[in-house]
């Protein structure tokens, strides 16, 4: 995976986590 693609995925996972209300301990769920 290229660094650029990994960064886009990381940013999107963070957005999803924030939209879900920043649930503690659930950050890993948004990578799957």
Secondary structure as UniProt FT lines:
FT   HELIX           3..19
FT   TURN            20..21
FT   TURN            24..25
FT   HELIX           27..31
//
